[in-house]
Amino acid sequence: MSKKISPKLTITANGQGSGVTNPGPSSVALNLSAKPTSGLSTVTAFETKIVVTTTSHVSFHDASAIGECFLYLKNTSDAEIWIGDGVDDMSAGANRYMTLAAGEFAFMPWSNDKDLFVDCGSADKTLEYFAFKK
């Protein structure tokens, strides 16, 4: 029996009009929704962990062990963290794939050819990590 997840992304925003509570980025209201055609994605394995930063990059995703997958990453700390290839310090933007501000998250498909590392200017910050192997 195959295992399934039901990924769905919904983005809503108000328009910029005057008097609008929480004005959005465009002149019209947004209501975007995306999901797989069938509504489901097949998953063969699952890995999760809480990664704690140091003042250097920390490995958290071994691509050769996981392979093709969907990644969910959430910065559960109060400081900006960086996700990248770990070759060098990511504070200046080198080798950085993304920046996650406090509370931000990402959900995306990921190929099996890049390991991932988290870096931060401070120790003891946390990244929540889920890998759903395809």
C-alpha positions as CSV (number, residue, x, y, z in Angstrom):
1,M,0.0,0.0,0.0
2,S,1.5,3.3,-1.0
3,K,1.5,6.2,1.4
4,K,0.2,9.6,0.4
5,I,0.4,13.3,1.4
6,S,-2.0,16.0,0.3
7,P,0.1,19.1,-0.2
8,K,-1.8,22.3,-0.9
9,L,-0.6,25.9,-1.0
10,T,-3.0,28.8,-0.5
11,I,-2.0,32.5,-0.7
12,T,-4.5,35.2,0.0
13,A,-4.0,39.0,0.3
14,N,-6.3,42.0,0.3
15,G,-5.9,44.7,-2.4
16,Q,-4.1,48.0,-1.7
17,G,-7.3,50.1,-1.6
18,S,-7.7,52.8,1.0
19,G,-9.3,51.7,4.2
20,V,-8.3,48.1,3.7
21,T,-7.1,46.2,6.8
22,N,-3.8,44.5,6.1
23,P,-3.3,45.9,2.5
24,G,-1.8,43.5,0.0
25,P,0.9,43.9,-2.6
26,S,-1.4,44.5,-5.6
27,S,-4.3,46.7,-6.5
28,V,-6.6,43.7,-6.5
29,A,-7.2,41.0,-3.9
30,L,-5.4,37.7,-4.4
31,N,-6.7,34.2,-3.8
32,L,-4.2,31.7,-5.2
33,S,-4.3,28.0,-4.6
34,A,-2.2,25.2,-5.9
35,K,-2.0,21.4,-5.4
36,P,-1.0,18.3,-7.4
37,T,-3.4,17.4,-10.2
38,S,-4.7,14.4,-8.3
39,G,-4.6,16.2,-4.9
40,L,-2.2,13.6,-3.6
41,S,1.6,12.8,-3.8
42,T,3.0,9.4,-3.2
43,V,5.6,9.1,-0.4
44,T,7.8,6.0,0.3
45,A,9.7,7.2,3.4
46,F,9.6,10.1,5.9
47,E,12.3,11.9,7.9
48,T,11.9,14.7,10.4
49,K,14.2,16.5,12.8
50,I,14.8,19.8,14.7
51,V,18.1,21.2,13.6
52,V,19.9,23.5,16.1
53,T,22.3,26.0,14.7
54,T,25.8,26.8,15.7
55,T,27.9,29.8,14.5
56,S,29.0,27.6,11.5
57,H,26.9,25.7,9.0
58,V,25.2,22.5,10.2
59,S,24.3,19.6,7.8
60,F,20.7,18.5,8.0
61,H,19.8,16.9,4.6
62,D,21.8,14.0,3.1
63,A,20.7,13.9,-0.5
64,S,22.2,10.5,-1.2
65,A,20.3,9.0,1.7
66,I,16.9,10.6,1.0
67,G,16.9,11.0,-2.8
68,E,14.0,12.8,-4.6
69,C,11.7,14.3,-2.1
70,F,9.4,17.1,-0.9
71,L,11.0,19.3,1.7
72,Y,9.3,21.3,4.4
73,L,11.5,23.8,6.2
74,K,10.4,26.1,9.0
75,N,12.5,28.6,10.9
76,T,11.1,28.2,14.4
77,S,13.5,30.6,16.0
78,D,13.6,34.4,16.5
79,A,16.4,35.1,14.1
80,E,17.0,34.9,10.3
81,I,18.6,31.6,9.2
82,W,20.2,30.6,5.9
83,I,19.8,27.4,3.9
84,G,22.6,26.5,1.4
85,D,25.2,24.0,0.2
86,G,27.5,24.4,3.2
87,V,30.7,24.9,1.2
88,D,31.4,28.2,3.0
89,D,30.0,30.8,5.4
90,M,26.5,31.8,4.1
91,S,26.2,35.1,6.0
92,A,27.3,37.2,3.0
93,G,25.0,35.3,0.6
94,A,27.6,33.0,-0.9
95,N,26.4,29.4,-1.3
96,R,23.0,30.5,0.1
97,Y,19.8,29.0,-1.6
98,M,17.3,30.8,0.7
99,T,16.9,33.0,3.7
100,L,14.1,32.2,6.2
101,A,13.1,35.0,8.5
102,A,11.7,34.1,12.0
103,G,8.6,32.0,11.5
104,E,8.9,31.7,7.7
105,F,8.7,28.3,5.9
106,A,9.2,26.7,2.5
107,F,7.6,23.6,0.9
108,M,9.2,22.4,-2.3
109,P,10.3,19.4,-4.4
110,W,14.0,18.7,-4.1
111,S,16.4,16.6,-6.3
112,N,18.8,14.1,-4.9
113,D,22.0,15.8,-5.9
114,K,22.5,18.5,-3.2
115,D,23.0,18.1,0.5
116,L,21.6,21.0,2.6
117,F,23.0,22.9,5.5
118,V,21.6,25.6,7.8
119,D,23.7,28.6,9.0
120,C,23.0,31.5,11.3
121,G,24.9,34.3,12.9
122,S,23.8,32.9,16.3
123,A,23.9,29.6,18.0
124,D,20.9,27.7,19.3
125,K,18.4,28.8,16.6
126,T,16.1,26.1,15.3
127,L,15.0,24.8,11.9
128,E,12.1,22.3,11.6
129,Y,12.8,19.8,8.8
130,F,10.6,17.2,7.1
131,A,11.6,15.2,4.1
132,F,8.9,13.2,2.3
133,K,10.8,10.7,0.0
134,K,9.1,10.3,-3.4
